[in-house]
Amino acid sequence: MSLSQPELQTPVPSPCINVCEMDKATGLCRGCMRTIDEIVAWGTAGDDYKRAVWKEIRRRESELDFG
């Protein structure tokens, strides 16, 4: 299992990198690329939810221009 695919680990690790700043334009955290709702839900969520969030993070990474 690769560290480049944390979503495959059990338990699923948080994507938080301690850069906690919400971007007003995207509604995403600049550090972990989660929405505030995803961040709030993370602590009590199961691995299936967490893997779905990781999948969404990967999609966002591929679509956003970090300019």
Distance bins in CASP14 RR format, pairs under 12 A and 6 or more apart:
PFRMAT RR
TARGET T0000
AUTHOR 0000-0000-0000
RMODE 2
METHOD distances of the structure
MODEL  1
1 7 0 0 0 0 0 1 0 0 0 0 0
1 8 1 0 1 0 0 0 0 0 0 0 0
1 9 1 0 0 1 0 0 0 0 0 0 0
1 10 0 0 0 0 1 0 0 0 0 0 0
1 12 0 0 0 0 0 1 0 0 0 0 0
1 13 0 0 0 0 0 1 0 0 0 0 0
2 8 1 0 0 1 0 0 0 0 0 0 0
2 9 0 0 0 0 1 0 0 0 0 0 0
3 9 0 0 0 0 1 0 0 0 0 0 0
3 13 0 0 0 0 1 0 0 0 0 0 0
4 54 0 0 0 0 0 1 0 0 0 0 0
4 58 0 0 0 0 0 1 0 0 0 0 0
5 12 0 0 0 0 0 1 0 0 0 0 0
5 13 0 0 0 0 0 1 0 0 0 0 0
5 15 0 0 0 0 0 1 0 0 0 0 0
5 51 0 0 0 0 0 1 0 0 0 0 0
5 54 0 0 0 0 1 0 0 0 0 0 0
5 55 0 0 0 0 0 1 0 0 0 0 0
5 57 0 0 0 0 0 1 0 0 0 0 0
5 58 0 0 0 0 1 0 0 0 0 0 0
6 12 1 0 0 1 0 0 0 0 0 0 0
6 13 1 0 1 0 0 0 0 0 0 0 0
6 14 0 0 0 0 1 0 0 0 0 0 0
6 15 1 0 0 1 0 0 0 0 0 0 0
6 16 0 0 0 0 0 1 0 0 0 0 0
6 17 0 0 0 0 0 1 0 0 0 0 0
6 32 0 0 0 0 0 1 0 0 0 0 0
6 47 0 0 0 0 0 1 0 0 0 0 0
6 50 0 0 0 0 1 0 0 0 0 0 0
6 51 0 0 0 0 1 0 0 0 0 0 0
6 53 0 0 0 0 0 1 0 0 0 0 0
6 54 1 0 0 1 0 0 0 0 0 0 0
6 55 0 0 0 0 0 1 0 0 0 0 0
6 57 0 0 0 0 1 0 0 0 0 0 0
6 58 0 0 0 0 0 1 0 0 0 0 0
7 13 0 0 0 0 1 0 0 0 0 0 0
7 14 0 0 0 0 0 1 0 0 0 0 0
7 15 0 0 0 0 1 0 0 0 0 0 0
7 47 0 0 0 0 1 0 0 0 0 0 0
7 48 0 0 0 0 0 1 0 0 0 0 0
7 49 0 0 0 0 0 1 0 0 0 0 0
7 50 1 0 0 1 0 0 0 0 0 0 0
7 51 1 0 1 0 0 0 0 0 0 0 0
7 52 0 0 0 0 1 0 0 0 0 0 0
7 53 0 0 0 0 1 0 0 0 0 0 0
7 54 1 1 0 0 0 0 0 0 0 0 0
7 55 1 0 0 1 0 0 0 0 0 0 0
7 56 0 0 0 0 0 1 0 0 0 0 0
7 57 0 0 0 0 1 0 0 0 0 0 0
7 58 1 0 0 1 0 0 0 0 0 0 0
8 47 0 0 0 0 0 1 0 0 0 0 0
8 50 0 0 0 0 0 1 0 0 0 0 0
8 51 0 0 0 0 1 0 0 0 0 0 0
8 54 0 0 0 0 1 0 0 0 0 0 0
8 55 0 0 0 0 0 1 0 0 0 0 0
8 58 0 0 0 0 0 1 0 0 0 0 0
9 15 0 0 0 0 0 1 0 0 0 0 0
9 47 0 0 0 0 1 0 0 0 0 0 0
9 50 0 0 0 0 1 0 0 0 0 0 0
9 51 0 0 0 0 1 0 0 0 0 0 0
9 54 0 0 0 0 1 0 0 0 0 0 0
10 46 0 0 0 0 0 1 0 0 0 0 0
10 47 1 0 0 1 0 0 0 0 0 0 0
10 48 0 0 0 0 0 1 0 0 0 0 0
10 50 0 0 0 0 1 0 0 0 0 0 0
10 51 0 0 0 0 1 0 0 0 0 0 0
11 42 0 0 0 0 0 1 0 0 0 0 0
11 43 0 0 0 0 0 1 0 0 0 0 0
11 45 0 0 0 0 0 1 0 0 0 0 0
11 46 0 0 0 0 1 0 0 0 0 0 0
11 47 1 0 0 1 0 0 0 0 0 0 0
11 48 0 0 0 0 0 1 0 0 0 0 0
11 49 0 0 0 0 0 1 0 0 0 0 0
11 50 1 0 0 1 0 0 0 0 0 0 0
11 51 0 0 0 0 0 1 0 0 0 0 0
12 42 0 0 0 0 1 0 0 0 0 0 0
12 43 0 0 0 0 0 1 0 0 0 0 0
12 45 0 0 0 0 1 0 0 0 0 0 0
12 46 1 0 0 1 0 0 0 0 0 0 0
12 47 1 0 1 0 0 0 0 0 0 0 0
12 48 0 0 0 0 1 0 0 0 0 0 0
12 49 0 0 0 0 1 0 0 0 0 0 0
12 50 1 1 0 0 0 0 0 0 0 0 0
12 51 1 0 1 0 0 0 0 0 0 0 0
12 52 0 0 0 0 1 0 0 0 0 0 0
12 53 0 0 0 0 1 0 0 0 0 0 0
12 54 1 0 0 1 0 0 0 0 0 0 0
12 55 0 0 0 0 0 1 0 0 0 0 0
12 57 0 0 0 0 0 1 0 0 0 0 0
13 32 0 0 0 0 0 1 0 0 0 0 0
13 42 0 0 0 0 0 1 0 0 0 0 0
13 43 0 0 0 0 0 1 0 0 0 0 0
13 47 0 0 0 0 0 1 0 0 0 0 0
13 50 0 0 0 0 1 0 0 0 0 0 0
13 51 0 0 0 0 0 1 0 0 0 0 0
13 53 0 0 0 0 0 1 0 0 0 0 0
13 54 0 0 0 0 1 0 0 0 0 0 0
14 20 0 0 0 0 0 1 0 0 0 0 0
14 29 0 0 0 0 0 1 0 0 0 0 0
14 31 0 0 0 0 0 1 0 0 0 0 0
14 32 1 0 0 1 0 0 0 0 0 0 0
14 34 0 0 0 0 1 0 0 0 0 0 0
14 38 0 0 0 0 0 1 0 0 0 0 0
14 39 0 0 0 0 1 0 0 0 0 0 0
14 41 0 0 0 0 0 1 0 0 0 0 0
14 42 1 0 0 1 0 0 0 0 0 0 0
14 43 0 0 0 0 1 0 0 0 0 0 0
14 45 0 0 0 0 0 1 0 0 0 0 0
14 50 0 0 0 0 1 0 0 0 0 0 0
14 53 0 0 0 0 1 0 0 0 0 0 0
14 54 0 0 0 0 1 0 0 0 0 0 0
14 57 0 0 0 0 0 1 0 0 0 0 0
15 28 0 0 0 0 0 1 0 0 0 0 0
15 29 0 0 0 0 1 0 0 0 0 0 0
15 31 0 0 0 0 1 0 0 0 0 0 0
15 32 1 0 1 0 0 0 0 0 0 0 0
15 33 1 0 0 1 0 0 0 0 0 0 0
15 34 1 0 0 1 0 0 0 0 0 0 0
15 35 0 0 0 0 0 1 0 0 0 0 0
15 38 0 0 0 0 1 0 0 0 0 0 0
15 39 0 0 0 0 1 0 0 0 0 0 0
15 42 0 0 0 0 1 0 0 0 0 0 0
15 50 0 0 0 0 1 0 0 0 0 0 0
15 51 0 0 0 0 0 1 0 0 0 0 0
15 53 1 0 0 1 0 0 0 0 0 0 0
15 54 1 0 0 1 0 0 0 0 0 0 0
15 55 0 0 0 0 0 1 0 0 0 0 0
15 56 0 0 0 0 0 1 0 0 0 0 0
15 57 1 0 1 0 0 0 0 0 0 0 0
15 58 0 0 0 0 0 1 0 0 0 0 0
15 60 0 0 0 0 0 1 0 0 0 0 0
15 61 0 0 0 0 0 1 0 0 0 0 0
16 29 0 0 0 0 1 0 0 0 0 0 0
16 30 0 0 0 0 0 1 0 0 0 0 0
16 31 1 0 0 1 0 0 0 0 0 0 0
16 32 1 0 1 0 0 0 0 0 0 0 0
16 33 0 0 0 0 0 1 0 0 0 0 0
16 34 0 0 0 0 1 0 0 0 0 0 0
16 38 0 0 0 0 0 1 0 0 0 0 0
16 39 1 0 0 1 0 0 0 0 0 0 0
16 42 0 0 0 0 1 0 0 0 0 0 0
16 43 0 0 0 0 0 1 0 0 0 0 0
16 50 0 0 0 0 0 1 0 0 0 0 0
16 53 0 0 0 0 0 1 0 0 0 0 0
16 57 0 0 0 0 0 1 0 0 0 0 0
17 29 0 0 0 0 1 0 0 0 0 0 0
17 30 0 0 0 0 1 0 0 0 0 0 0
17 31 1 0 1 0 0 0 0 0 0 0 0
17 32 1 0 0 1 0 0 0 0 0 0 0
17 33 0 0 0 0 1 0 0 0 0 0 0
17 34 0 0 0 0 0 1 0 0 0 0 0
17 57 0 0 0 0 0 1 0 0 0 0 0
18 29 0 0 0 0 0 1 0 0 0 0 0
18 30 0 0 0 0 0 1 0 0 0 0 0
18 31 0 0 0 0 1 0 0 0 0 0 0
18 32 0 0 0 0 1 0 0 0 0 0 0
19 28 0 0 0 0 0 1 0 0 0 0 0
19 29 1 0 0 1 0 0 0 0 0 0 0
19 30 1 0 1 0 0 0 0 0 0 0 0
19 31 1 1 0 0 0 0 0 0 0 0 0
19 32 1 0 0 1 0 0 0 0 0 0 0
19 33 0 0 0 0 0 1 0 0 0 0 0
19 34 0 0 0 0 0 1 0 0 0 0 0
20 28 0 0 0 0 0 1 0 0 0 0 0
20 29 1 0 0 1 0 0 0 0 0 0 0
20 30 0 0 0 0 1 0 0 0 0 0 0
20 31 1 0 0 1 0 0 0 0 0 0 0
20 32 0 0 0 0 1 0 0 0 0 0 0
20 33 0 0 0 0 0 1 0 0 0 0 0
20 34 0 0 0 0 0 1 0 0 0 0 0
20 36 0 0 0 0 0 1 0 0 0 0 0
20 39 0 0 0 0 1 0 0 0 0 0 0
21 27 0 0 0 0 0 1 0 0 0 0 0
21 28 0 0 0 0 1 0 0 0 0 0 0
21 29 1 0 0 1 0 0 0 0 0 0 0
21 30 1 0 1 0 0 0 0 0 0 0 0
21 31 1 0 0 1 0 0 0 0 0 0 0
21 32 0 0 0 0 0 1 0 0 0 0 0
21 33 0 0 0 0 0 1 0 0 0 0 0
21 36 0 0 0 0 0 1 0 0 0 0 0
21 39 0 0 0 0 0 1 0 0 0 0 0
22 28 1 0 0 1 0 0 0 0 0 0 0
22 29 1 0 1 0 0 0 0 0 0 0 0
22 30 1 0 0 1 0 0 0 0 0 0 0
22 31 0 0 0 0 1 0 0 0 0 0 0
22 32 0 0 0 0 0 1 0 0 0 0 0
22 33 0 0 0 0 0 1 0 0 0 0 0
22 34 0 0 0 0 1 0 0 0 0 0 0
22 35 0 0 0 0 1 0 0 0 0 0 0
22 36 1 0 0 1 0 0 0 0 0 0 0
22 37 0 0 0 0 0 1 0 0 0 0 0
22 38 0 0 0 0 0 1 0 0 0 0 0
22 39 0 0 0 0 1 0 0 0 0 0 0
23 29 1 0 0 1 0 0 0 0 0 0 0
23 30 1 0 1 0 0 0 0 0 0 0 0
23 31 0 0 0 0 1 0 0 0 0 0 0
23 32 0 0 0 0 0 1 0 0 0 0 0
23 33 0 0 0 0 1 0 0 0 0 0 0
23 34 0 0 0 0 0 1 0 0 0 0 0
23 35 0 0 0 0 0 1 0 0 0 0 0
23 36 0 0 0 0 0 1 0 0 0 0 0
23 60 0 0 0 0 0 1 0 0 0 0 0
23 64 0 0 0 0 1 0 0 0 0 0 0
23 66 0 0 0 0 0 1 0 0 0 0 0
24 30 0 0 0 0 0 1 0 0 0 0 0
24 36 0 0 0 0 0 1 0 0 0 0 0
25 64 0 0 0 0 0 1 0 0 0 0 0
25 65 0 0 0 0 0 1 0 0 0 0 0
26 33 0 0 0 0 1 0 0 0 0 0 0
26 34 0 0 0 0 0 1 0 0 0 0 0
26 35 0 0 0 0 1 0 0 0 0 0 0
26 36 0 0 0 0 0 1 0 0 0 0 0
26 60 0 0 0 0 1 0 0 0 0 0 0
26 61 0 0 0 0 0 1 0 0 0 0 0
26 63 0 0 0 0 0 1 0 0 0 0 0
26 64 1 0 0 1 0 0 0 0 0 0 0
26 65 0 0 0 0 0 1 0 0 0 0 0
26 66 0 0 0 0 0 1 0 0 0 0 0
27 33 0 0 0 0 1 0 0 0 0 0 0
27 34 0 0 0 0 1 0 0 0 0 0 0
27 35 1 0 0 1 0 0 0 0 0 0 0
27 36 1 0 0 1 0 0 0 0 0 0 0
27 37 0 0 0 0 0 1 0 0 0 0 0
27 38 0 0 0 0 0 1 0 0 0 0 0
27 39 0 0 0 0 0 1 0 0 0 0 0
27 60 0 0 0 0 0 1 0 0 0 0 0
27 64 0 0 0 0 0 1 0 0 0 0 0
28 34 1 0 0 1 0 0 0 0 0 0 0
28 35 1 0 0 1 0 0 0 0 0 0 0
28 36 0 0 0 0 1 0 0 0 0 0 0
28 37 0 0 0 0 0 1 0 0 0 0 0
28 38 0 0 0 0 1 0 0 0 0 0 0
28 39 0 0 0 0 1 0 0 0 0 0 0
28 53 0 0 0 0 0 1 0 0 0 0 0
28 56 0 0 0 0 0 1 0 0 0 0 0
28 57 0 0 0 0 1 0 0 0 0 0 0
28 59 0 0 0 0 0 1 0 0 0 0 0
28 60 1 0 0 1 0 0 0 0 0 0 0
28 61 0 0 0 0 0 1 0 0 0 0 0
28 63 0 0 0 0 0 1 0 0 0 0 0
28 64 0 0 0 0 1 0 0 0 0 0 0
28 66 0 0 0 0 0 1 0 0 0 0 0
29 35 1 0 0 1 0 0 0 0 0 0 0
29 36 1 0 0 1 0 0 0 0 0 0 0
29 37 0 0 0 0 0 1 0 0 0 0 0
29 38 0 0 0 0 1 0 0 0 0 0 0
29 39 1 0 0 1 0 0 0 0 0 0 0
29 40 0 0 0 0 0 1 0 0 0 0 0
29 42 0 0 0 0 0 1 0 0 0 0 0
29 53 0 0 0 0 0 1 0 0 0 0 0
29 57 0 0 0 0 1 0 0 0 0 0 0
29 60 0 0 0 0 0 1 0 0 0 0 0
30 60 0 0 0 0 0 1 0 0 0 0 0
30 64 0 0 0 0 0 1 0 0 0 0 0
30 66 0 0 0 0 1 0 0 0 0 0 0
31 39 0 0 0 0 0 1 0 0 0 0 0
31 57 0 0 0 0 0 1 0 0 0 0 0
31 60 0 0 0 0 0 1 0 0 0 0 0
31 61 0 0 0 0 0 1 0 0 0 0 0
31 66 0 0 0 0 0 1 0 0 0 0 0
32 38 0 0 0 0 1 0 0 0 0 0 0
32 39 1 0 0 1 0 0 0 0 0 0 0
32 42 0 0 0 0 1 0 0 0 0 0 0
32 50 0 0 0 0 0 1 0 0 0 0 0
32 53 0 0 0 0 1 0 0 0 0 0 0
32 54 0 0 0 0 0 1 0 0 0 0 0
32 56 0 0 0 0 0 1 0 0 0 0 0
32 57 1 0 0 1 0 0 0 0 0 0 0
32 60 0 0 0 0 0 1 0 0 0 0 0
32 61 0 0 0 0 0 1 0 0 0 0 0
33 39 0 0 0 0 0 1 0 0 0 0 0
33 53 0 0 0 0 1 0 0 0 0 0 0
33 54 0 0 0 0 1 0 0 0 0 0 0
33 55 0 0 0 0 0 1 0 0 0 0 0
33 56 0 0 0 0 1 0 0 0 0 0 0
33 57 1 0 1 0 0 0 0 0 0 0 0
33 58 0 0 0 0 1 0 0 0 0 0 0
33 59 0 0 0 0 1 0 0 0 0 0 0
33 60 1 0 1 0 0 0 0 0 0 0 0
33 61 1 0 0 1 0 0 0 0 0 0 0
33 62 0 0 0 0 0 1 0 0 0 0 0
33 63 0 0 0 0 0 1 0 0 0 0 0
33 64 1 0 0 1 0 0 0 0 0 0 0
33 66 0 0 0 0 0 1 0 0 0 0 0
34 40 0 0 0 0 1 0 0 0 0 0 0
34 41 0 0 0 0 1 0 0 0 0 0 0
34 42 1 0 0 1 0 0 0 0 0 0 0
34 43 0 0 0 0 0 1 0 0 0 0 0
34 45 0 0 0 0 0 1 0 0 0 0 0
34 49 0 0 0 0 0 1 0 0 0 0 0
34 50 0 0 0 0 0 1 0 0 0 0 0
34 52 0 0 0 0 0 1 0 0 0 0 0
34 53 1 0 0 1 0 0 0 0 0 0 0
34 54 0 0 0 0 1 0 0 0 0 0 0
34 56 0 0 0 0 1 0 0 0 0 0 0
34 57 1 0 0 1 0 0 0 0 0 0 0
34 60 0 0 0 0 1 0 0 0 0 0 0
34 61 0 0 0 0 0 1 0 0 0 0 0
35 41 0 0 0 0 1 0 0 0 0 0 0
35 42 0 0 0 0 0 1 0 0 0 0 0
35 53 0 0 0 0 1 0 0 0 0 0 0
35 56 0 0 0 0 1 0 0 0 0 0 0
35 57 0 0 0 0 0 1 0 0 0 0 0
35 60 0 0 0 0 1 0 0 0 0 0 0
36 42 0 0 0 0 0 1 0 0 0 0 0
37 45 0 0 0 0 0 1 0 0 0 0 0
37 49 0 0 0 0 0 1 0 0 0 0 0
37 53 0 0 0 0 0 1 0 0 0 0 0
37 56 0 0 0 0 0 1 0 0 0 0 0
38 45 0 0 0 0 1 0 0 0 0 0 0
38 49 0 0 0 0 1 0 0 0 0 0 0
38 50 0 0 0 0 1 0 0 0 0 0 0
38 52 0 0 0 0 1 0 0 0 0 0 0
38 53 1 0 1 0 0 0 0 0 0 0 0
38 54 0 0 0 0 0 1 0 0 0 0 0
38 55 0 0 0 0 0 1 0 0 0 0 0
38 56 1 0 0 1 0 0 0 0 0 0 0
38 57 0 0 0 0 1 0 0 0 0 0 0
38 60 0 0 0 0 0 1 0 0 0 0 0
39 45 0 0 0 0 0 1 0 0 0 0 0
39 50 0 0 0 0 0 1 0 0 0 0 0
39 53 0 0 0 0 1 0 0 0 0 0 0
39 57 0 0 0 0 0 1 0 0 0 0 0
40 53 0 0 0 0 0 1 0 0 0 0 0
41 49 1 0 0 1 0 0 0 0 0 0 0
41 50 0 0 0 0 1 0 0 0 0 0 0
41 52 0 0 0 0 0 1 0 0 0 0 0
41 53 0 0 0 0 1 0 0 0 0 0 0
42 49 0 0 0 0 1 0 0 0 0 0 0
42 50 1 0 0 1 0 0 0 0 0 0 0
42 51 0 0 0 0 0 1 0 0 0 0 0
42 52 0 0 0 0 0 1 0 0 0 0 0
42 53 1 0 0 1 0 0 0 0 0 0 0
42 54 0 0 0 0 0 1 0 0 0 0 0
42 57 0 0 0 0 0 1 0 0 0 0 0
43 49 0 0 0 0 1 0 0 0 0 0 0
43 50 0 0 0 0 1 0 0 0 0 0 0
43 53 0 0 0 0 0 1 0 0 0 0 0
44 50 0 0 0 0 0 1 0 0 0 0 0
45 51 0 0 0 0 1 0 0 0 0 0 0
45 52 0 0 0 0 1 0 0 0 0 0 0
45 53 1 0 0 1 0 0 0 0 0 0 0
45 54 0 0 0 0 0 1 0 0 0 0 0
46 52 0 0 0 0 1 0 0 0 0 0 0
46 53 0 0 0 0 0 1 0 0 0 0 0
47 53 0 0 0 0 0 1 0 0 0 0 0
47 54 0 0 0 0 0 1 0 0 0 0 0
48 54 0 0 0 0 0 1 0 0 0 0 0
48 55 0 0 0 0 0 1 0 0 0 0 0
49 55 0 0 0 0 0 1 0 0 0 0 0
49 56 0 0 0 0 0 1 0 0 0 0 0
50 56 0 0 0 0 0 1 0 0 0 0 0
50 57 0 0 0 0 0 1 0 0 0 0 0
51 57 0 0 0 0 0 1 0 0 0 0 0
51 58 0 0 0 0 0 1 0 0 0 0 0
52 58 0 0 0 0 0 1 0 0 0 0 0
52 59 0 0 0 0 0 1 0 0 0 0 0
53 59 0 0 0 0 0 1 0 0 0 0 0
53 60 0 0 0 0 0 1 0 0 0 0 0
54 60 0 0 0 0 0 1 0 0 0 0 0
54 61 0 0 0 0 0 1 0 0 0 0 0
55 61 0 0 0 0 0 1 0 0 0 0 0
55 62 0 0 0 0 0 1 0 0 0 0 0
56 62 0 0 0 0 0 1 0 0 0 0 0
56 63 0 0 0 0 0 1 0 0 0 0 0
56 64 0 0 0 0 0 1 0 0 0 0 0
57 63 0 0 0 0 0 1 0 0 0 0 0
57 64 0 0 0 0 0 1 0 0 0 0 0
58 64 0 0 0 0 0 1 0 0 0 0 0
60 66 0 0 0 0 0 1 0 0 0 0 0
END
